[in-house]
Amino acid sequence: MERLAREYLSGSLASSFTAAVFNPLEVVKTRLQLQGMPEMRRVYTSGFSNALRTIVREDGLLRLWRYGLVTIVARDFFYSGVRTGMYPTVRSIVASGRKAEDVSMMQKILAGAICGGVGSGLANPLDVVRVRMIADGGLVDLSTNTLRTGMRAGSAPRYHSSFQCFVDAMQTEGFVRGLMFRGIAPSTSRAALLTAAQMSTYDHTKVMAKRHGLLPEGATLHLLAAGISGFAAQVACNPADVLKSRVMSIRVGS
């Protein structure tokens, strides 16, 4: 039990810190996925770098850490605690207690998919709020109470805080329909694909590199495995990620 708690907390704290540091990238990614949806203007015309420059120019650099920050940190605390922290335990169960170096690639993929899907399902309400806060972000013209910047420029802001967004979804759509199950199919699919690809390739890269004498255990090996697994994870989950963001952004009656 103590080991399980340690694995969960290490995954939670590490992922929450990473989410806070890299929130600007999450803001840009989510807006690129959502622009052109109902009530959201197509603002960013030339991909990631154009979107980043536009947001910084219009809203200021520090705003990139404001949009959706509370919910992404909270989401990653619950979600990634299961997704990454519980992976060694689940892998051991799936592989019937075999040593890490003897676990097959398919068993690693299955363990990753289980961890990702379960973690994502538990954190789904926070993910819904995160997507909606990023979509609604922008500077407000106090004289007209409308947004001056962002994808909803010209419209009144829907939310003033993550808590208000959560309450609004509860009141207008219900906890189950509006938060717990809004976009849960693409969300759990994305997390299962991401975690299956990320954890299995990270794990397998380390095992194979050491087995064939390419690199010893150490920082270089960890960085190499992280780079390969990060690329594999994003390629695997991107289609489901786009669908998830778009479904979660839709409010009842929109």
N, C-alpha and C positions, 0 to 999 in steps of 0.2 A: 504493500500500500504506500509506504514511504517513497519507494522508487517511482511508482506511478505518479504521485503528487509532484515529485521533483521533475520528472519528464514533462508533465503538463505545464508547470510554472515556468520552466526554462523556455519552452516553446512559446508560451504566452507573452512573457516579458520581452524576449528577443524580437518577436514579430511586432509587438506593439511599438517598441522603440523604432524599428525599421519603418513601420507605417507612418509614424509621426515625421521622421526625417524625409521620407520620399513622398509625402502627401501631394506636393505640387505635380508630380508625374501622374498621380492618380486623378487629379483634377483635370489635367489636360486630356488624358486618355478617355475619361468618362464623357467630357464635353464633345470630343470628336465622335464618339459613339452615338450621342444623343442629338446633335444638331440636325435640323431638318424634320424632327418629330413635331407633332401638333403643338402649336404655341411656342415653338423654339426656332429662332431664326438660324439660318446657315451663315455663321459669322467667320469661320475659319476655313480658308480656301486652299491652303497649300500644305496640309499635313501638320505634323507634330511641332516643328520649329516655328511655323507661322502662328499656330494656336498659342504656343508659349509666349512668343513676343507680343501678341495681341493682348493677352490677359495681363501681362506685366505692364504694358504701356497704358492700358485703360484702367486697371484696378490697383496696380502697384504690386511689387514683389511679395510683400508680407501677406497679402490676401490669399496667395496660393496655399498658405498654411492655415487659413481660416476656414475655407469652404470644406465642410464635411470632416474636419479634423477630429472632433470629439467622437463621432460615430465610427470612423475608421479605426481609431485606437481601441475603442471599446469592442468593435467587431473582431479585430485581430486578437484581442486578449482571449475571447471565448473560442473563436473559430480556429486560430492557429495553435492554440493550446492542444486541441484535439488533432488538428491536421498534421502538425510536425512533432509535437511533444509526445503524442501517443503512438506515433508510427513504430518505434522499436518494439513496443509491447504487442501491438497488433500484428506486426511482421512475425514475431516469435510464435504467436498463436496460430497464424495462417500456415506457418512452416513447421508446425508441430514441435517447436523447441529446438530446431536445428541451429547451429552456429551461423552467424551473419554471413560468413564467406561461403556457406554451403546452400544458402537460400537461392532459389531459382529466380530468374527475371520475372516470370509470370506471377510468382508469389509476392514479389515486391510490388508489382503493379496492382495486384488485388488489394494488398494491405494499404497502399496509398489511396486507392479509390475509396475504400471503406472509410478511412480517416477523413478524407476531404469531403465526402458526401455527408457524413454525420456532422462534422464541424460546421459546414455551411448551412445545413438545415437548422441547427440550433441558433445560429447567429443571423438568420434571415431577416428578422425585423430590423436589426441595426443596419443591415445592408440596404434595405429599402429607404430608410431615412437618409443614409449617406448619399445615395444616388440622387434623391430629390433635393437635398441641400446643395449639392454641386450644381445641379441643373438650374436652381433658383438663384445662384450667386450673382452678385453684381453690386455696383455702387448705386445708392438710392438718392434721387433728387428730393430733398426734404420739402421743397415748395409744392411739389405735385404728388409726392409719395409714390413715385414710379421709378423703376430701375433705369439708370442711364447707360449701363453697360451690361454685357453678358448676352446670353441667348434669348432672354425674355425682356430685353430693353424695350421700354415703352409701356410695360405692364406693371401692375402693383406687385410687390413681393408677396409671395404666399406665406413665407415663414420668416420669423425673426430669430429662431433658435432651433436646435435639433429637438429639444423637448417639445416645442410647439408643433413641429412637424410630426412627431410621434403621436401627440394628442389628436391632431387633425386627422391623421389616418385612422386612429381608433374611432373617432366620432363619426366620420363620414363613410368609412369603409368597413369598420369592424376590425378587431385584432386578428381574427383568423383569416378573413379574406384580404384585408388591406396590408397586413404586416407579416403574419406567419406564413401564408401561402402565396403572397404576391411574388410571382417570378421564381417560385421555389424549384420548379423543374429545371429551367436553364441554370439556375444558381448552383444546385447540387451537382448537375451534370458538369458545369464548368469546374467546380472544386474537385470533383472526382477525377476529371481529366488532368487538371493541373497537378494535383498531388500525386496521382499515379505516375505521370511523366517525370515530375520533379524528383520525388523521393527515390524512385526506382533507378533513374539514370545517375543521380548523385551517388547512391549506394553502389551501383554496379560499376561506375567509372572508377571509384576508389578501389574496389575489390580487384578489378581487372588490371589496373595500373600497378598495384602492388604484386599481383600474381605473376605478371610478366616482367617485373623488375624495371618498369619505366620510371617510377617515382617512389620514394619512401614516404611513409606517413609524415605529414607536416603541413605547413601553411600553403606551400605551392600546390600540393595535391588537392587540398581543400578548395583552393581558389579555382583550379582547373575543373574539378567536379562541379562546383557551384556554377561556373560559366556555362558548361555543357547542359546541366540540368535546368538552368534558368531559361535558356533558349528553347529547349525541348518542351518545357512546361507552357511557355507562351504560345508556341506554335500549336500545341495540342488544344489549348482551351480558348483561343481567341474567338472563334465563331460563337461559342456558347456565351462568352463574356459580353459580346455585342448584344446578343438577344436578351441576356439577363438585364443589362442596363436599360434597354428600351422598354421592356415589360415593367420593370420596377418604377420607371418614371411616370407611368400612366396612372392618373387618378380616376376614380369612378366619376363618370360624367364628362371626362375630357374628350 
